[in-house]
């Protein structure tokens, strides 16, 4: 299947979705790691991530309603609970662990839809979703090493390397788009690693630009809706096809729209601006990881 690249002046068709190649790389890598580590956490990550891929692939083939992905991704989180691949203590920097056994189950059910849809919502320009995940996932891996969760740190590495391999073909000019199946796969695996590694707060810090993007989108549209069903577009084009913030008041507010508030930019410039924010958030996540060993 091929779709038009909407941010190019020429009629350029791009292959979509890239989800099958992403999930294949993840599954093969994690199965090899399982042969050495024999961790239930790996099985839980594989099942949850594969379920997220299947959900995204359905949405790639047919545009579903706004609640489809959050509801089904919540179900995809169940294997993490079933395999007991979590610690119900929520770790905070400076304040230590907070024991919330019952509430934590709800957090697991919520986290996979949040991380999955957060990465999906930032997949708006060539290379952004995969490039962002390269930065965020390797930042998370470093943080897992810092907090001495070495096994899960190793288990997390395939996410970064698969994202990097995909970025080679997704960067400007894209040869392939991840689609919902690819973006949800990356986001769900990120959330799964955060849960089984007990680094939920750190993971949220590393993902901050994408989280802000989702918050801006939801607060402006005021409902859960499939982004392809939104009529107003947050970005317009200049005569030379640079990106500019739209004047349409009905269009949702997004991170890209805020970046363009200062004036038109090329697609590559906007992408690099997002990557700079991702690097900054990654540094904050590393600082947060070091602070986990400090208590007031």
ZIBELMO-V486752 format. One record per residue. N is the residue number from 1. RES is the residue in one small letter. SS is DSSP state (alpha for helix, beta for strand, coil for the rest). PHI is phi in whole degrees, 0 to 359 (none if undefined). Layout:
N|RES|SS|PHI / N|RES|SS|PHI
//
This chain:
1|x|coil|none / 2|x|beta|231 / 3|x|beta|230 / 4|x|beta|284 / 5|x|coil|280 / 6|x|coil|289 / 7|x|coil|259 / 8|x|coil|243 / 9|x|coil|293 / 10|x|coil|282 / 11|x|coil|278 / 12|x|coil|256 / 13|x|beta|259 / 14|x|beta|241 / 15|x|beta|295 / 16|x|beta|204 / 17|x|coil|260 / 18|x|coil|264 / 19|x|alpha|306 / 20|x|alpha|303 / 21|x|alpha|291 / 22|x|alpha|293 / 23|x|alpha|293 / 24|x|alpha|298 / 25|x|alpha|298 / 26|x|alpha|293 / 27|x|alpha|298 / 28|x|alpha|300 / 29|x|alpha|297 / 30|x|alpha|289 / 31|x|alpha|295 / 32|x|alpha|298 / 33|x|alpha|295 / 34|x|alpha|296 / 35|x|alpha|299 / 36|x|alpha|265 / 37|x|alpha|264 / 38|x|coil|53 / 39|x|coil|255 / 40|x|alpha|299 / 41|x|alpha|301 / 42|x|alpha|294 / 43|x|alpha|298 / 44|x|alpha|298 / 45|x|alpha|297 / 46|x|alpha|299 / 47|x|alpha|294 / 48|x|alpha|297 / 49|x|alpha|293 / 50|x|alpha|295 / 51|x|alpha|298 / 52|x|alpha|297 / 53|x|alpha|300 / 54|x|alpha|299 / 55|x|alpha|298 / 56|x|alpha|295 / 57|x|alpha|293 / 58|x|alpha|300 / 59|x|alpha|289 / 60|x|alpha|295 / 61|x|alpha|279 / 62|x|coil|213 / 63|x|coil|293 / 64|x|coil|266 / 65|x|coil|291 / 66|x|alpha|300 / 67|x|alpha|275 / 68|x|alpha|301 / 69|x|alpha|292 / 70|x|alpha|300 / 71|x|alpha|293 / 72|x|alpha|286 / 73|x|alpha|292 / 74|x|alpha|297 / 75|x|alpha|294 / 76|x|alpha|297 / 77|x|coil|282 / 78|x|alpha|302 / 79|x|alpha|305 / 80|x|alpha|297 / 81|x|alpha|289 / 82|x|alpha|299 / 83|x|coil|272 / 84|x|coil|62 / 85|x|coil|271 / 86|x|coil|201 / 87|x|coil|241 / 88|x|coil|286 / 89|x|beta|275 / 90|x|beta|266 / 91|x|beta|270 / 92|x|beta|244 / 93|x|coil|292 / 94|x|beta|73 / 95|x|coil|264 / 96|x|beta|80 / 97|x|beta|273 / 98|x|beta|244 / 99|x|beta|272 / 100|x|coil|223 / 101|x|alpha|305 / 102|x|alpha|286 / 103|x|alpha|295 / 104|x|alpha|294 / 105|x|alpha|299 / 106|x|alpha|295 / 107|x|alpha|297 / 108|x|alpha|298 / 109|x|alpha|298 / 110|x|alpha|278 / 111|x|alpha|292 / 112|x|alpha|295 / 113|x|alpha|300 / 114|x|alpha|292 / 115|x|alpha|291 / 116|x|alpha|298 / 117|x|alpha|287 / 118|x|alpha|295 / 119|x|alpha|291 / 120|x|alpha|298 / 121|x|alpha|287 / 122|x|coil|266 / 123|x|coil|277 / 124|x|coil|239 / 125|x|coil|227 / 126|x|coil|306 / 127|x|coil|80 / 128|x|alpha|291 / 129|x|alpha|298 / 130|x|alpha|290 / 131|x|alpha|296 / 132|x|alpha|298 / 133|x|alpha|291 / 134|x|alpha|302 / 135|x|alpha|292 / 136|x|alpha|294 / 137|x|alpha|288 / 138|x|alpha|292 / 139|x|alpha|299 / 140|x|alpha|295 / 141|x|alpha|298 / 142|x|alpha|300 / 143|x|alpha|296 / 144|x|alpha|296 / 145|x|alpha|295 / 146|x|alpha|297 / 147|x|coil|276 / 148|x|coil|67 / 149|x|coil|262 / 150|x|alpha|293 / 151|x|alpha|296 / 152|x|alpha|290 / 153|x|alpha|300 / 154|x|alpha|293 / 155|x|alpha|298 / 156|x|alpha|282 / 157|x|alpha|299 / 158|x|alpha|304 / 159|x|alpha|299 / 160|x|alpha|293 / 161|x|alpha|288 / 162|x|alpha|294 / 163|x|alpha|299 / 164|x|alpha|294 / 165|x|alpha|297 / 166|x|alpha|290 / 167|x|alpha|301 / 168|x|alpha|304 / 169|x|alpha|258 / 170|x|alpha|265 / 171|x|coil|296 / 172|x|coil|295 / 173|x|coil|277 / 174|x|coil|298 / 175|x|coil|257 / 176|x|beta|206 / 177|x|beta|256 / 178|x|coil|291 / 179|x|alpha|70 / 180|x|alpha|298 / 181|x|alpha|297 / 182|x|alpha|286 / 183|x|alpha|295 / 184|x|alpha|294 / 185|x|alpha|299 / 186|x|alpha|297 / 187|x|alpha|294 / 188|x|alpha|293 / 189|x|alpha|294 / 190|x|alpha|301 / 191|x|alpha|296 / 192|x|alpha|298 / 193|x|alpha|296 / 194|x|alpha|300 / 195|x|alpha|289 / 196|x|alpha|292 / 197|x|coil|272 / 198|x|coil|66 / 199|x|coil|235 / 200|x|alpha|299 / 201|x|alpha|294 / 202|x|alpha|299 / 203|x|alpha|298 / 204|x|alpha|295 / 205|x|alpha|295 / 206|x|alpha|295 / 207|x|coil|265 / 208|x|alpha|307 / 209|x|alpha|301 / 210|x|alpha|290 / 211|x|alpha|296 / 212|x|alpha|299 / 213|x|alpha|301 / 214|x|alpha|296 / 215|x|alpha|297 / 216|x|alpha|298 / 217|x|alpha|298 / 218|x|alpha|293 / 219|x|alpha|290 / 220|x|alpha|274 / 221|x|alpha|271 / 222|x|coil|62 / 223|x|coil|194 / 224|x|coil|276 / 225|x|coil|214 / 226|x|coil|292 / 227|x|alpha|299 / 228|x|alpha|286 / 229|x|alpha|266 / 230|x|coil|282 / 231|x|coil|281 / 232|x|coil|285 / 233|x|coil|260 / 234|x|coil|289 / 235|x|beta|233 / 236|x|beta|245 / 237|x|beta|234 / 238|x|coil|280 / 239|x|coil|298 / 240|x|coil|268 / 241|x|coil|66 / 242|x|coil|281 / 243|x|beta|274 / 244|x|beta|219 / 245|x|beta|293 / 246|x|coil|286 / 247|x|coil|265 / 248|x|coil|286 / 249|x|coil|290 / 250|x|coil|275 / 251|x|coil|285 / 252|x|coil|292 / 253|x|coil|275 / 254|x|coil|224 / 255|x|alpha|299 / 256|x|alpha|298 / 257|x|alpha|297 / 258|x|alpha|293 / 259|x|alpha|299 / 260|x|alpha|277 / 261|x|alpha|298 / 262|x|alpha|279 / 263|x|coil|138 / 264|x|coil|298 / 265|x|beta|220 / 266|x|coil|286 / 267|x|alpha|301 / 268|x|alpha|295 / 269|x|alpha|296 / 270|x|alpha|295 / 271|x|alpha|301 / 272|x|alpha|294 / 273|x|alpha|298 / 274|x|alpha|294 / 275|x|alpha|295 / 276|x|alpha|297 / 277|x|alpha|297 / 278|x|alpha|295 / 279|x|alpha|296 / 280|x|alpha|300 / 281|x|alpha|294 / 282|x|alpha|298 / 283|x|alpha|296 / 284|x|alpha|299 / 285|x|alpha|296 / 286|x|alpha|296 / 287|x|alpha|299 / 288|x|alpha|299 / 289|x|alpha|298 / 290|x|alpha|295 / 291|x|alpha|287 / 292|x|coil|298 / 293|x|coil|271 / 294|x|coil|250 / 295|x|beta|232 / 296|x|coil|282
//
